[in-house]
Amino acid sequence: MKIFYAIQATGNGHISRAVQLYPYLQKFGEIDFFLSGNNATLDINLPIKFRSEGCSLHYSKCGGLNYWDIAKNIKPRQIYKDAESLPLKNYDVIINDFDSITSLACKMQKVHSIQLGHQASFISPNTPRPEKKSVMGEMILKHYAPSPKNIGLHFDKYDDFILPPIIKDEIVNADPKNSEHITVYLPSFQQDCLEKAFNKLPNIKFHWFLNGTIAKHTVKNITYFPVNQEYFNKSLIKCEGIITGGGFETPAEALYLGKKLLSIPIRKHYEQECNAAALKKLGVPVLYDVDKDFHLTIENWLDSRIKYPTIKANNIPETLQFLFDTYHQK
């Protein structure tokens, strides 16, 4: 069986999921990957056969999206050409992890696909949303990369087609420890947005995974790391807690390990606002803005007695068997 797997690279989570799924998918057939977008910073150890600039995210300086930069970098003509050139009819199964070019290609070439990923969970009205819904945000979640069939992944089973998160083997097999450091991964924040706050807490050690960092180094109470999967896994497994955005994969891994979690969703990023709403329902603290008292917020978070939920890891062989069975159902 020939399998086409589309990865949306507007972040590292989609790539991390594909890397975890790859050895399991190989048992079903030969896989070719399509990478769309250029936000990812992880090394990609996958057989990427097709690439496209696609649609990528651009951030403001301290925790928000820059919609002007996003819009001016979209190239509709190139997106159409890329969709037209994908040889989807050569494949038996097309798996789409929220990539619009693959959805367009399926429509143009009259083939069908199945969406597997976190965004697929938002097809259900039962999946948590913020108190104030965004009309545009809902349109993007439902119509950006549509597929006739969907398998969603989320923190909880909000609907019958929503399954637990896919957790990396390194995390599932880990023996969590507490080395009393705080792991930080906030890719929408630049260094000078947060550094002073961390320095005001000299008794707390921070492992900060910061875009643009070339080599691991320590200044005062902060150890700066390049965005590297191996370093990050080790830091997360041994941390006391993690401060991260409103994504899906990293909070899911933190909850699986039983770590303290503080979520700071990217401003004006509707999917992250939805994830924040889901985390709040689970009792996880969410911070919507970083101000001059951020260091006090961190102290209060670490001192609080929050009962964090535990979540299950996805049974990957069962999920993939379900996916292929569902794909071939008429």
C-alpha positions as CSV (number, residue, x, y, z in Angstrom):
1,M,0.0,0.0,0.0
2,K,1.3,3.5,-0.9
3,I,0.5,6.2,1.7
4,F,0.7,10.0,1.2
5,Y,1.0,11.9,4.5
6,A,0.7,15.7,4.5
7,I,2.3,17.6,7.4
8,Q,1.4,21.2,8.1
9,A,4.7,22.8,9.3
10,T,3.3,25.9,11.0
11,G,4.7,24.5,14.2
12,N,6.7,21.6,15.6
13,G,3.8,19.6,16.9
14,H,2.6,18.3,13.5
15,I,6.2,17.1,12.7
16,S,6.7,15.5,16.1
17,R,3.5,13.6,15.6
18,A,4.5,12.4,12.1
19,V,7.9,11.3,13.4
20,Q,6.2,9.2,16.2
21,L,3.7,7.7,13.7
22,Y,6.3,6.9,11.0
23,P,7.6,3.5,12.2
24,Y,4.0,2.3,12.9
25,L,2.8,3.5,9.5
26,Q,5.7,1.5,7.8
27,K,3.9,-1.7,8.9
28,F,1.0,-0.8,6.6
29,G,3.0,0.2,3.5
30,E,5.3,2.7,1.9
31,I,5.0,6.3,3.0
32,D,5.8,9.6,1.2
33,F,5.6,12.8,3.2
34,F,4.6,16.2,2.0
35,L,5.8,19.2,4.1
36,S,3.8,22.4,3.8
37,G,4.9,25.6,5.5
38,N,8.2,26.8,7.0
39,N,7.7,27.5,10.7
40,A,9.1,24.3,12.1
41,T,12.5,24.3,13.7
42,L,13.0,20.6,14.5
43,D,15.3,18.4,12.5
44,I,13.0,16.3,10.3
45,N,14.1,12.7,10.1
46,L,11.4,11.7,7.6
47,P,11.4,10.8,3.9
48,I,10.0,14.2,2.7
49,K,9.3,13.7,-1.0
50,F,7.3,16.9,-1.6
51,R,7.6,20.4,-0.2
52,S,5.8,23.7,-0.4
53,E,6.1,27.1,1.3
54,G,2.3,26.8,1.8
55,C,1.0,29.1,4.5
56,S,3.2,29.9,7.4
57,L,2.6,31.8,10.7
58,H,4.4,35.0,11.6
59,Y,4.6,36.4,15.1
60,S,4.7,39.8,16.7
61,K,7.4,40.4,19.2
62,C,5.8,39.3,22.5
63,G,3.2,36.6,22.1
64,G,0.9,37.5,19.3
65,L,0.3,36.7,15.6
66,N,1.3,39.2,12.9
67,Y,-1.6,38.9,10.4
68,W,-0.1,41.4,8.0
69,D,3.1,39.3,7.6
70,I,1.1,36.2,7.3
71,A,-1.1,37.6,4.5
72,K,1.7,39.2,2.5
73,N,3.6,35.9,2.4
74,I,0.8,33.9,1.0
75,K,1.2,33.1,-2.7
76,P,-2.1,31.9,-4.1
77,R,-0.7,31.1,-7.6
78,Q,2.1,29.0,-6.2
79,I,-0.3,27.2,-3.8
80,Y,-2.5,26.3,-6.8
81,K,0.5,25.0,-8.8
82,D,1.7,23.0,-5.8
83,A,-1.7,21.4,-5.4
84,E,-2.0,20.6,-9.1
85,S,1.5,18.9,-9.1
86,L,0.9,16.5,-6.2
87,P,0.4,13.1,-7.8
88,L,-2.3,12.0,-5.3
89,K,-3.8,9.4,-7.7
90,N,-0.7,7.3,-7.3
91,Y,-1.5,6.7,-3.6
92,D,-3.9,4.2,-2.0
93,V,-4.4,6.3,1.2
94,I,-4.0,10.1,1.7
95,I,-3.6,11.2,5.3
96,N,-3.9,15.0,6.0
97,D,-2.7,16.7,9.1
98,F,-4.4,20.0,8.5
99,D,-2.8,21.0,5.2
100,S,-4.8,23.2,2.9
101,I,-2.8,22.4,-0.2
102,T,-3.5,18.7,0.1
103,S,-7.2,19.4,0.6
104,L,-7.2,21.6,-2.5
105,A,-5.3,18.9,-4.5
106,C,-7.9,16.3,-3.4
107,K,-10.7,18.5,-4.7
108,M,-8.9,19.2,-8.0
109,Q,-8.0,15.6,-8.6
110,K,-11.2,14.1,-7.3
111,V,-9.6,11.9,-4.7
112,H,-10.6,11.6,-1.0
113,S,-8.5,11.9,2.1
114,I,-8.8,11.4,5.9
115,Q,-7.8,14.1,8.3
116,L,-5.8,12.9,11.3
117,G,-4.8,15.4,14.0
118,H,-5.8,17.8,16.6
119,Q,-7.6,20.3,14.3
120,A,-9.9,17.5,13.2
121,S,-11.4,17.5,16.7
122,F,-12.9,20.9,16.1
123,I,-15.3,19.4,13.6
124,S,-17.3,18.5,16.7
125,P,-19.4,21.3,18.4
126,N,-18.7,19.5,21.7
127,T,-15.0,20.3,21.6
128,P,-14.3,23.3,24.0
129,R,-14.3,26.8,22.7
130,P,-13.6,30.1,24.4
131,E,-16.5,32.1,25.8
132,K,-16.3,34.4,22.8
133,K,-16.2,32.5,19.6
134,S,-14.5,33.9,16.6
135,V,-16.5,33.6,13.3
136,M,-13.3,33.7,11.3
137,G,-11.5,31.3,13.6
138,E,-14.4,28.8,13.3
139,M,-14.3,29.1,9.5
140,I,-10.5,28.4,9.4
141,L,-10.8,25.4,11.7
142,K,-13.6,23.8,9.7
143,H,-12.8,24.9,6.1
144,Y,-9.0,25.4,5.9
145,A,-8.2,21.8,5.3
146,P,-11.5,19.8,4.9
147,S,-11.6,16.1,4.5
148,P,-14.7,13.8,4.1
149,K,-13.5,11.7,7.1
150,N,-11.9,12.8,10.3
151,I,-10.1,11.4,13.3
152,G,-9.5,14.0,16.0
153,L,-7.0,14.0,18.8
154,H,-7.6,16.0,22.0
155,F,-7.1,16.0,25.8
156,D,-10.5,14.4,26.4
157,K,-13.0,12.4,24.4
158,Y,-15.4,15.1,23.5
159,D,-16.9,13.1,20.6
160,D,-16.9,9.5,19.3
161,F,-14.3,10.3,16.6
162,I,-11.9,12.0,19.1
163,L,-9.0,9.9,20.5
164,P,-6.3,10.6,23.1
165,P,-3.1,12.5,22.1
166,I,-0.2,10.7,20.4
167,I,2.6,10.8,22.9
168,K,6.2,10.2,21.9
169,D,7.7,6.9,22.9
170,E,10.4,8.8,24.9
171,I,7.7,10.3,27.0
172,V,5.6,7.2,27.4
173,N,8.6,5.1,28.5
174,A,10.1,7.8,30.7
175,D,10.6,7.7,34.5
176,P,9.7,11.3,35.4
177,K,11.9,13.1,38.0
178,N,11.8,16.5,39.6
179,S,15.2,18.3,39.2
180,E,13.6,21.6,40.3
181,H,13.9,23.5,37.0
182,I,11.2,25.1,34.9
183,T,11.1,24.3,31.2
184,V,10.0,27.1,29.0
185,Y,8.9,26.8,25.4
186,L,7.1,29.9,24.0
187,P,8.1,30.3,20.4
188,S,6.0,33.5,19.9
189,F,8.0,35.4,22.5
190,Q,11.4,37.0,21.8
191,Q,14.1,36.9,24.4
192,D,13.8,40.4,25.8
193,C,10.0,39.9,26.4
194,L,10.6,37.4,29.3
195,E,14.2,37.5,30.3
196,K,13.9,40.2,33.0
197,A,11.0,38.3,34.6
198,F,13.0,35.1,34.9
199,N,16.0,37.0,36.3
200,K,13.8,38.4,39.0
201,L,13.5,34.8,40.3
202,P,17.2,34.0,41.0
203,N,16.4,30.9,43.1
204,I,14.5,29.3,40.2
205,K,16.4,27.6,37.3
206,F,14.9,27.9,33.9
207,H,15.5,25.8,30.8
208,W,14.5,28.1,28.0
209,F,14.1,26.6,24.5
210,L,14.5,29.7,22.4
211,N,14.4,30.1,18.7
212,G,17.8,31.4,17.4
213,T,19.8,29.8,20.1
214,I,22.8,28.0,18.5
215,A,24.3,26.2,21.5
216,K,23.3,25.4,25.0
217,H,24.6,28.0,27.4
218,T,23.8,29.4,30.9
219,V,23.5,33.1,32.0
220,K,22.6,33.7,35.6
221,N,19.6,31.4,36.4
222,I,18.6,30.7,32.8
223,T,20.0,27.9,30.6
224,Y,19.3,28.6,27.0
225,F,18.7,25.7,24.6
226,P,18.3,25.4,20.9
227,V,14.9,24.0,19.9
228,N,16.0,20.4,19.9
229,Q,13.8,17.3,20.5
230,E,16.3,15.3,22.5
231,Y,17.2,18.2,24.8
232,F,13.5,19.2,25.2
233,N,12.4,15.6,26.1
234,K,15.1,15.3,28.8
235,S,14.2,18.7,30.2
236,L,10.5,18.0,30.3
237,I,10.9,14.6,31.9
238,K,13.0,16.1,34.7
239,C,11.3,19.5,35.2
240,E,9.2,20.7,38.1
241,G,6.8,22.4,35.6
242,I,6.6,23.8,32.2
243,I,5.5,27.2,30.8
244,T,4.4,26.9,27.2
245,G,1.8,28.2,24.7
246,G,-1.7,27.0,24.0
247,G,-0.6,24.3,21.5
248,F,-1.6,20.7,21.9
249,E,1.3,18.3,21.9
250,T,3.5,19.9,24.6
251,P,0.6,20.4,27.1
252,A,-0.5,16.9,26.4
253,E,3.0,15.5,27.1
254,A,3.3,17.6,30.3
255,L,-0.1,16.3,31.6
256,Y,0.8,12.7,30.7
257,L,4.0,13.1,32.8
258,G,2.1,14.7,35.7
259,K,4.0,18.0,35.5
260,K,2.9,21.4,36.6
261,L,1.7,23.4,33.6
262,L,1.1,27.1,32.8
263,S,-0.3,27.8,29.4
264,I,0.1,31.2,27.7
265,P,-1.9,31.0,24.4
266,I,-0.7,33.0,21.4
267,R,-2.8,36.2,21.2
268,K,-5.4,36.2,18.4
269,H,-4.7,32.5,17.7
270,Y,-8.1,31.0,17.8
271,E,-7.1,27.4,18.0
272,Q,-4.8,28.1,20.9
273,E,-7.7,30.0,22.6
274,C,-9.8,26.9,22.1
275,N,-7.1,24.7,23.6
276,A,-6.8,27.2,26.6
277,A,-10.6,26.8,27.1
278,A,-10.1,23.0,27.2
279,L,-7.2,23.3,29.6
280,K,-9.2,25.5,31.9
281,K,-12.0,23.0,32.0
282,L,-9.3,20.5,33.2
283,G,-8.2,22.8,36.0
284,V,-4.9,24.0,34.3
285,P,-4.0,27.7,34.9
286,V,-4.1,29.8,31.7
287,L,-2.5,33.3,31.4
288,Y,-3.7,35.5,28.6
289,D,-1.2,38.3,28.9
290,V,2.3,38.8,30.3
291,D,2.7,42.0,32.3
292,K,5.3,43.5,34.6
293,D,4.3,41.2,37.4
294,F,4.9,38.0,35.4
295,H,7.6,36.9,37.9
296,L,4.9,37.0,40.7
297,T,2.6,35.0,38.5
298,I,5.2,32.3,38.2
299,E,5.8,32.2,41.9
300,N,2.1,31.9,42.7
301,W,1.7,29.2,40.1
302,L,4.6,27.2,41.6
303,D,3.2,27.6,45.1
304,S,-0.4,26.8,44.2
305,R,-1.8,23.4,45.1
306,I,-3.4,22.5,41.8
307,K,-4.6,19.0,41.2
308,Y,-3.6,18.4,37.6
309,P,-5.5,15.8,35.5
310,T,-3.8,12.8,34.1
311,I,-4.4,11.9,30.5
312,K,-4.0,8.7,28.5
313,A,-1.7,8.2,25.6
314,N,-3.0,7.1,22.2
315,N,-2.9,3.4,21.3
316,I,-1.2,4.0,18.0
317,P,-1.6,0.6,16.3
318,E,-5.3,0.6,17.1
319,T,-5.7,4.2,15.9
320,L,-4.0,3.5,12.6
321,Q,-6.0,0.3,12.0
322,F,-9.1,2.3,12.7
323,L,-7.9,5.0,10.3
324,F,-7.3,2.6,7.4
325,D,-10.6,0.8,8.0
326,T,-12.4,4.1,8.1
327,Y,-10.6,5.3,4.9
328,H,-11.8,2.4,2.9
329,Q,-15.4,2.4,4.1
330,K,-17.8,3.7,1.5
